[in-house]
Amino acid sequence: MQIVRTPGSARAIARTLARPVGLVPTMGALHAGHISLVERARAENASVVASIFVNPLQFGPNEDFAKYPRSFERDVEMLAEAGVDLLYAPAVERMYPPTFAASIDVGAVASGFEGARRPGHFAGVATVVAKLLHAIEPTSVYLGQKDVQQTAVLRAMLRDLDMATNAVVAPTLRDVDGLALSSRNVYLSATERTAAPSLFRALTSVADAIDRGETDAGGVLASARALLEEPLVWDYLAVVDPETFLECDPLRRSAVAIGVARAGSVRLLDNVTIPSAAGVDPILTPPHELPRAARIRST
């Protein structure tokens, strides 16, 4: 696995890789969820690139940029073992020199929920991903379902800016008790960790109610809110349209049940999709296996 630090070197080497090329963007502190994205990209592409960059643009002034977990050496080992061909790990100064001033605003899809609670967050996400895509020029970029509003934001950016990259969204990887894997889970106390899976159970109850034909948003969401266990408290719970992220009332298919619970200073974010009547998931990308003969590792 080669490691590059600048956009020019990343672009030069990425252009020598066998195509198609899959990109897995990360902020490091890798866990099994990240590796599942790498494995998906490995199965669907001839070459795989990963990035590690803790992006300051997507952190607010009172958020955890300085203390965000970092484990670069361990991350490098994990990516190499998973079959990554190229790792792009730029420095903040290289990504955002003193003259840097650009920003990408994708509009209304980024305005509610996480966008409202974290002003500037999605502009920071869209901007850094655009820079990564320009440096690597991948065929597909691999995203996790857990950050579901982010997937909608990035899909809107790719569509609206005519970018020649596909967005592939893979399922959230969970612990055995249902808690979505996250680099920030290490911040949870023992009591908070025990209660944390109740967020997923609450969201699942919303999806189950819609499956049964329930349409009363107020009643369904009230019942779900009661399932959250102390010391967790709700930040928000809603059912939204998967493309616009506007709330669904009355409830309907297809949709996404989204929720954030606070555990002290940690925000636990999760979602459950509600497929269409035909069984089509509104967020996830169906997997496809690249023919073995086409999966030629570049040298």
Secondary structure, DSSP 8 states (H G I E B T S, - for coil): -EEE-SHHHHHHHHTTS-SSEEEEEE-S---HHHHHHHHHHHHH-SEEEEEE---GGGS-TTSSTTTS---HHHHHHHHHHTT-SEEE---HHHHS-TT--------GGGTSTHHHHSTTHHHHHHHHHHHHHHHH--SEEEEETTSHHHHHHHHHHHHHTT-S-EEEEE---B-TTS-B--GGGGG--HHHHHHTTHHHHHHHHHHHHHHTT---HHHHHHHHHTT--TT-EEEEEEEE-TTT--B-SS--SSEEEEEEEEETTEEEEEEEEE--TT---SS--------GGG-----
